[in-house]
Amino acid sequence: MATNTAINTLIFDFDGVVIDTETPDFETWRDVFQAHGANLDLAWWSQFIGSSAANVDITQELEKLAGRRVDREQIRETRRRRYLEIVAASPILPGVMDYISQAKQIGLKLGLASSSNRAWVEGHLTSRGLICHFDSISVSEDVSQVKPDPELYLLTASRLGTRPENALAIEDSANGVTAAKRAGMFCVAVPNSVTKDLSFDHADLRLNSLADMTLASLIATVSG
């Protein structure tokens, strides 16, 4: 952990940090697996959290474990419909609005860096009235590599006109923390129920919730 560094920028991850989209994603797939007599292993699933699942064929894993072919299209459609219903009803996570407000009060630049696509991120931010608060939003379409590659964080810092060492990132996944640290940023891990058992030894600090510590106290803690 570095010391005596002035934090002038706060960068949020989206999934699992602003809204807990991670838990219903895992749980709806887990329900599908159970309905087919299979078990979706959280350890297997966790390796993809915070990165991109675009190249992961979850139904192939289901077929392997179930030992038979399944109706992939029907399963994906039904599962995703249920997932979207849950996410749409999910609240903004505790402490997020307080951090946004506190960041504005003390003059921090506010960014967001997500491995998800623009329609997903900006759609949810808009529906919850949050998009206006962010000075820059970087998503999967903006980079060649998503997390754990640092490109998203480096791009966000560049767009905000800040040096990486002056930025504080908020993450919920090991892949996300890796990306922020590779970019040279301070990073605080705030795990959710599906990431809480992952190793966050590479984070500068771990909190159970953003509501546990004010932004000013957090900045003082990580920057020494």
KEKOLGU-283483 format. One record per atom (N, C-alpha, C): residue in one letter; z negated, x, y. Coordinates in steps of 0.2 Angstrom, whole numbers, padded with zeros to 4 digits, always signed. Atoms other than C-alpha are relative to their C-alpha. Last residue first. Example, Ala and Ser with C-alpha at 12.3 -4.5 7.8 and 13.67 -1.06 7.14 Angstrom:
# KEKOLGU-283483
S+0001-0004-0006/S-0036+0068-0005/S-0003-0004+0005/A+0000+0004-0006/A-0039+0062-0022/A+0000+0004+0006/
# end
This chain:
# KEKOLGU-283483
G+0005-0005-0001/G-0022-0010+0034/G-0002+0001+0007/S-0002-0006-0004/S-0005-0018+0033/S-0005+0005+0002/V-0005-0004+0003/V-0009-0029+0018/V+0003+0006+0004/T+0002-0003+0007/T-0026-0035+0023/T+0006+0004-0002/A+0005-0006-0001/A-0022-0037+0042/A-0002+0003-0007/I-0004-0006-0003/I-0006-0047+0038/I-0005+0006+0001/L-0005-0003+0005/L-0016-0058+0026/L+0003+0006+0003/S+0004-0004+0005/S-0030-0061+0038/S+0004+0003-0005/A+0002-0005-0004/A-0017-0067+0052/A-0005+0005-0005/L-0005-0005+0000/L-0008-0078+0039/L-0003+0007+0004/T-0004+0001-0006/T-0024-0087+0035/T+0005+0006+0000/M+0001-0005-0005/M-0031-0085+0017/M+0005-0001+0006/D+0006-0004+0001/D-0034-0097+0002/D-0001+0005+0006/A+0005+0004-0003/A-0021-0110+0008/A-0007+0004+0000/L+0000-0002-0006/L-0007-0098+0003/L-0006-0003+0004/S-0003+0004-0005/S-0013-0101-0014/S+0000+0003+0007/N-0001+0006+0004/N-0019-0092-0029/N+0004-0005+0004/L+0004+0006-0002/L-0017-0076-0020/L+0002-0005-0005/R-0002+0007+0004/R-0010-0059-0026/R-0005-0005+0003/L+0006+0004+0001/L-0009-0043-0015/L+0002-0006-0004/D+0006-0003-0004/D+0002-0028-0013/D-0006-0004+0000/A+0001+0004-0007/A+0013-0034-0027/A-0005+0004+0004/H-0004-0003-0005/H+0018-0021-0041/H+0000-0004+0007/D+0003-0007-0002/D+0003-0026-0052/D+0004+0003+0005/F-0001-0001-0007/F+0010-0044-0053/F-0003+0006+0003/S+0003-0005-0004/S+0011-0046-0071/S+0003+0001+0007/L-0005-0006-0001/L+0016-0063-0077/L-0004+0006+0003/D+0002-0005+0005/D+0002-0075-0083/D+0005+0006+0000/K+0006-0002-0001/K+0003-0086-0067/K-0002+0006-0005/T-0001-0007-0002/T+0022-0088-0067/T-0007+0003+0000/V-0004-0003+0005/V+0023-0105-0075/V+0001+0007+0001/S+0002+0001+0007/S+0008-0113-0067/S+0004+0004-0005/N+0001+0007+0002/N+0012-0105-0050/N-0002-0001-0007/P-0003+0003+0006/P+0010-0088-0043/P-0001-0007-0001/V+0004+0007+0000/V+0007-0083-0025/V+0003-0003-0006/A-0002+0004+0006/A+0012-0064-0025/A-0004-0006+0001/V+0006+0003+0003/V+0011-0055-0008/V+0003-0005-0005/C-0001+0006+0004/C+0024-0042-0004/C-0006-0003-0003/F+0007+0003+0003/F+0025-0029+0009/F+0002-0006-0004/M+0005+0004-0004/M+0043-0023+0011/M-0007-0001-0003/G+0005-0004-0005/G+0053-0008+0006/G-0004-0004+0004/A-0002+0000-0007/A+0068-0017-0001/A-0004+0003+0005/R-0006-0004+0000/R+0063-0012-0019/R+0003+0000+0007/K+0003-0007+0000/K+0046-0020-0015/K+0006+0005+0000/A+0003-0001-0007/A+0055-0037-0010/A-0003+0008+0000/A-0005+0000-0005/A+0066-0037-0026/A-0003+0002+0007/T-0004-0006+0001/T+0052-0032-0038/T+0005+0000+0006/V+0004-0006-0003/V+0041-0046-0030/V+0004+0007-0001/G+0000+0001-0007/G+0055-0059-0033/G-0004+0006+0003/N-0007-0002-0002/N+0058-0053-0051/N+0000+0000+0008/A+0000-0008+0000/A+0039-0054-0054/A+0007+0002+0002/S-0002-0003+0007/S+0039-0072-0048/S+0000+0007+0000/D+0003+0003+0005/D+0030-0082-0034/D+0001+0003-0007/E-0004+0001+0007/E+0035-0073-0019/E-0005-0003-0005/I+0004+0004+0004/I+0030-0071+0000/I+0004-0002-0007/A-0004+0005+0004/A+0038-0057+0009/A-0005-0004-0004/L+0005+0002+0005/L+0030-0047+0024/L+0004-0006-0004/A+0000+0007+0002/A+0042-0038+0035/A-0005-0001-0006/N+0004+0004-0005/N+0039-0022+0046/N+0000-0008-0002/E+0007-0002+0000/E+0044-0010+0032/E-0004-0004+0005/P+0004+0003+0006/P+0060-0019+0030/P-0007+0001+0000/R+0001-0005+0005/R+0065-0015+0048/R-0003-0003-0006/T+0007-0003+0002/T+0069-0031+0058/T+0001+0006-0005/G+0001-0006-0004/G+0085-0037+0066/G-0007+0003+0000/L+0006+0001-0004/L+0083-0054+0058/L-0001+0005+0005/R-0002+0005-0004/R+0100-0053+0050/R-0005-0002+0005/S-0005-0002-0004/S+0096-0036+0044/S+0002-0006+0005/A+0003-0005-0005/A+0079-0041+0037/A+0006+0002+0005/T+0004+0004-0004/T+0088-0056+0028/T-0003+0004+0005/L-0004+0004-0004/L+0101-0044+0021/L-0004-0005+0005/L-0003-0004-0005/L+0089-0032+0015/L+0004-0004+0004/Y+0005-0002-0005/Y+0079-0046+0006/Y+0003+0005+0006/L+0002+0006-0004/L+0094-0053-0002/L-0005+0001+0005/E-0005+0002-0004/E+0100-0036-0008/E-0001-0006+0005/P+0003+0001-0006/P+0084-0030-0016/P+0005-0003+0005/D-0003-0005-0004/D+0090-0033-0034/D-0002-0002+0007/P+0004-0005-0003/P+0077-0043-0044/P+0003+0006+0005/K+0006-0003+0003/K+0084-0054-0037/K+0000+0001-0007/V+0006+0004-0002/V+0102-0059-0033/V-0006+0004-0002/Q+0005+0000+0005/Q+0117-0047-0033/Q-0006-0004+0002/S-0004-0001+0006/S+0134-0049-0024/S-0005+0000-0006/V+0001-0007+0003/V+0125-0057-0009/V+0004+0001-0006/D-0001-0005-0005/D+0128-0072+0003/D+0000+0007-0003/E-0007-0001-0002/E+0132-0085-0010/E+0001+0006+0005/S-0004-0004+0005/S+0115-0082-0018/S+0007+0001+0002/V+0000+0003+0007/V+0105-0087-0003/V+0005+0004-0004/S-0004-0003+0004/S+0099-0080+0014/S+0000-0003-0007/I+0001+0002+0007/I+0091-0091+0027/I+0006+0004-0004/S-0005-0003+0004/S+0088-0084+0045/S-0001-0003-0007/D-0005-0004-0004/D+0078-0090+0060/D+0006+0003-0004/F-0002-0006+0002/F+0069-0103+0050/F+0005+0003+0004/H+0005-0005-0002/H+0059-0117+0058/H+0002+0007-0002/C+0000-0002-0007/C+0073-0129+0059/C-0004+0005+0002/I-0005-0005-0001/I+0075-0130+0040/I+0001+0003+0007/L+0003-0007+0000/L+0058-0138+0037/L+0006+0005+0003/G+0001-0002-0007/G+0061-0156+0040/G-0002+0007+0001/R+0007+0000-0002/R+0058-0161+0022/R-0002+0003+0007/S+0004+0006+0002/S+0075-0167+0018/S-0007+0000+0002/T-0002+0005-0005/T+0083-0152+0028/T-0004-0006-0002/L+0003-0002-0007/L+0073-0139+0018/L+0001-0005+0005/H+0007+0002+0000/H+0078-0148+0002/H-0004+0002+0006/G+0001+0007+0001/G+0096-0148+0006/G-0007-0002+0000/E-0001+0003-0006/E+0096-0130+0013/E-0001-0008-0001/V+0005-0002-0005/V+0089-0123-0003/V+0000-0004+0006/W+0006+0002+0003/W+0100-0133-0016/W-0006+0002+0006/A+0001+0008+0000/A+0116-0133-0005/A-0007-0002-0003/R+0001+0002-0007/R+0114-0114-0001/R-0001-0008+0000/N-0005+0001-0005/N+0112-0108-0019/N-0001-0004+0006/S-0004+0006+0001/S+0097-0101-0027/S+0006-0001+0004/S-0005-0001+0005/S+0092-0083-0027/S+0004-0006-0002/S+0000+0003+0006/S+0082-0086-0011/S+0006+0001-0005/A-0005-0004+0005/A+0078-0076+0004/A-0001-0003-0007/L+0000+0002+0007/L+0070-0086+0019/L+0005+0004-0004/G-0006+0000+0004/G+0066-0079+0036/G-0001-0003-0007/L+0001+0004+0006/L+0054-0082+0051/L+0006+0000-0004/K-0006+0002+0002/K+0052-0069+0065/K-0001-0004-0007/L-0003-0003+0006/L+0034-0068+0070/L+0007-0003-0001/G-0006-0003-0001/G+0028-0073+0087/G+0004+0004-0005/I+0001-0008-0001/I+0010-0075+0084/I+0006+0003+0001/Q+0005-0001-0005/Q+0011-0094+0086/Q-0001+0007+0002/K-0003+0002-0007/K+0027-0096+0077/K-0005+0002+0005/A-0005-0005-0002/A+0020-0087+0062/A+0003-0001+0006/Q+0004-0006-0002/Q+0004-0098+0062/Q+0005+0006+0002/S+0003+0001-0007/S+0015-0113+0062/S-0003+0006+0002/I-0005+0001-0005/I+0025-0107+0047/I-0002-0001+0007/Y-0003-0007-0001/Y+0010-0101+0038/Y+0005+0000+0005/D+0005-0004-0004/D+0001-0118+0041/D+0003+0007+0001/M-0001+0002-0007/M+0016-0127+0034/M-0005+0004+0005/V-0006-0002-0003/V+0016-0116+0019/V+0001-0002+0007/G+0000-0006-0004/G-0003-0117+0015/G+0007+0002+0004/P+0006-0001-0005/P-0002-0129+0001/P+0001+0006+0004/L+0006-0003+0003/L+0015-0132-0007/L-0005+0002+0005/I+0001-0007-0002/I+0027-0144+0001/I-0006+0003-0002/P+0002-0001-0007/P+0026-0160-0010/P+0002+0008+0002/S+0005-0005-0001/S+0036-0164-0025/S-0001+0002+0007/A+0006+0003-0001/A+0045-0181-0026/A-0006+0006+0001/A+0000+0004-0006/A+0062-0174-0025/A-0006-0003+0003/V-0001-0004-0006/V+0058-0161-0037/V+0000-0004+0006/I+0007-0003-0001/I+0052-0174-0050/I+0000+0005+0006/E+0005+0005-0002/E+0068-0184-0048/E-0007+0003+0001/L-0001+0001-0007/L+0079-0168-0049/L-0005-0006+0003/Y+0003-0006-0004/Y+0071-0163-0065/Y+0001-0001+0007/R+0007+0000+0000/R+0074-0180-0073/R-0003+0005+0004/R+0002+0006-0004/R+0092-0180-0068/R-0007-0001+0000/R-0001-0002-0007/R+0094-0162-0074/R-0002-0006+0004/R+0006-0005-0002/R+0087-0166-0091/R+0000+0001+0007/T+0006+0004+0001/T+0099-0181-0094/T-0006+0004+0003/E+0000+0005-0005/E+0114-0171-0088/E-0006-0004+0000/R+0000-0003-0006/R+0110-0155-0098/R+0000-0006+0006/I+0007-0003+0000/I+0106-0165-0114/I+0000+0003+0008/Q+0005+0005-0001/Q+0122-0175-0112/Q-0007+0002+0001/E-0001+0003-0006/E+0133-0160-0110/E-0005-0006+0002/R+0002-0004-0005/R+0125-0150-0124/R+0001-0004+0007/D-0004+0002-0005/D+0126-0163-0137/D-0002+0003+0006/V+0003+0006-0004/V+0117-0153-0150/V+0006-0002+0005/R-0003+0001-0006/R+0122-0141-0164/R-0003-0006+0003/R-0005+0004+0000/R+0109-0136-0177/R+0004-0001+0007/G-0004-0001+0006/G+0096-0124-0181/G+0005-0005-0001/A+0000+0006+0004/A+0083-0130-0169/A+0004+0000-0006/L+0007+0002+0003/L+0079-0113-0163/L+0000-0006-0004/K+0002-0005+0004/K+0097-0107-0161/K-0007-0002-0003/E-0003+0001+0006/E+0103-0124-0154/E-0002+0006-0005/L+0002+0006+0003/L+0090-0123-0141/L+0003-0001-0007/E+0007-0002+0002/E+0094-0105-0136/E-0003-0006-0004/Q-0001-0004+0006/Q+0112-0111-0135/Q-0006+0003-0003/T-0001+0004+0006/T+0106-0125-0124/T+0002+0004-0006/I+0006+0003+0002/I+0098-0113-0112/I+0001-0004-0006/D-0002+0006+0003/D+0114-0103-0109/D-0006-0003-0004/V+0004+0001+0005/V+0109-0090-0096/V+0002-0007-0003/N-0003-0003+0006/N+0123-0084-0085/N-0005-0001-0006/A-0007+0002+0000/A+0118-0095-0070/A+0004+0002-0007/A-0001+0002+0007/A+0100-0093-0073/A+0007-0002-0001/S-0005+0006+0000/S+0098-0083-0057/S+0001-0001-0008/S-0007-0003+0000/S+0083-0073-0053/S+0005-0005+0000/G-0001-0004-0006/G+0066-0079-0048/G+0006+0004+0001/I+0003+0003-0006/I+0062-0085-0065/I+0000+0005+0006/F-0006+0003-0004/F+0074-0078-0078/F-0003-0003+0007/Q-0004-0006-0002/Q+0061-0067-0088/Q+0006-0002+0005/S+0003-0004-0006/S+0049-0081-0088/S+0004+0005+0003/W-0002+0004-0006/W+0059-0092-0100/W-0002+0004+0006/W-0008+0000-0001/W+0057-0080-0114/W+0002-0003+0006/A-0001-0007-0001/A+0038-0078-0111/A+0008+0001+0001/L+0001-0002-0007/L+0037-0097-0109/L+0001+0007+0002/D+0005-0005-0002/D+0044-0100-0126/D-0001+0002+0007/L-0003-0004-0005/L+0053-0116-0128/L-0005+0005+0002/N+0005-0002-0005/N+0047-0123-0145/N+0004+0004+0005/A+0000-0007-0002/A+0059-0133-0156/A-0005+0002+0005/G+0004-0003+0005/G+0059-0150-0165/G-0001+0008+0001/H-0004-0002+0005/H+0073-0157-0155/H-0004+0004-0005/A-0003+0006+0003/A+0062-0168-0144/A+0005+0002-0006/Q+0005+0003+0005/Q+0051-0152-0142/Q+0003-0006-0003/F+0001-0004+0006/F+0066-0143-0135/F-0005-0003-0005/V-0006+0000+0003/V+0070-0156-0122/V-0001+0003-0007/D+0000+0007+0003/D+0052-0158-0117/D+0006-0001-0004/R+0005+0000+0006/R+0051-0139-0114/R+0000-0007-0004/W-0003-0003+0005/W+0067-0141-0103/W-0004+0001-0006/T-0005+0005+0002/T+0058-0154-0092/T+0005+0003-0006/E+0003+0006+0004/E+0043-0143-0092/E+0005-0005-0002/F+0002-0002+0007/F+0052-0127-0087/F-0002-0006-0004/D-0006-0003+0003/D+0061-0134-0072/D-0002+0002-0007/P-0004+0005+0003/P+0046-0145-0068/P+0007+0002-0003/T+0003+0003+0006/T+0036-0129-0066/T+0004-0006-0003/E+0001-0004+0006/E+0048-0119-0056/E-0003-0004-0006/T-0006+0002+0004/T+0053-0132-0042/T+0000+0004-0007/D+0000-0003+0007/D+0036-0129-0034/D+0005-0004-0004/I+0001+0005+0004/I+0041-0131-0016/I+0000+0002-0007/V+0000+0006-0004/V+0039-0118-0003/V-0001-0007-0003/V+0004-0002-0005/V+0034-0104-0015/V+0000-0006+0006/G+0007-0002+0002/G+0040-0110-0032/G-0005+0003+0006/D+0003+0003+0006/D+0058-0110-0027/D-0007+0003-0002/F+0000+0007+0000/F+0060-0104-0009/F-0003-0003-0006/D-0004+0002+0005/D+0055-0086-0006/D+0001-0008+0000/F+0002+0004+0006/F+0048-0084+0011/F+0005+0000-0005/I-0005+0003+0003/I+0050-0070+0024/I-0002-0004-0007/L+0003+0003+0006/L+0038-0066+0038/L+0006-0003-0004/T-0004+0005+0003/T+0043-0054+0051/T-0003-0003-0006/N-0003+0005-0005/N+0034-0044+0064/N+0004-0005-0003/I-0004+0005+0003/I+0022-0034+0053/I+0002-0005+0006/A+0000+0006-0004/A+0015-0018+0062/A+0005-0005-0003/T-0007+0002-0001/T+0012-0004+0049/T+0000-0007+0004/N-0002+0000-0007/N-0005+0004+0051/N+0007-0001+0001/T+0005+0002-0005/T-0006+0007+0032/T+0003+0000+0007/A+0000-0004-0006/A+0005+0007+0017/A-0005-0002+0005/M+0000+0004-0006/M+0000+0000+0000/M+0000+0004+0006/
# end
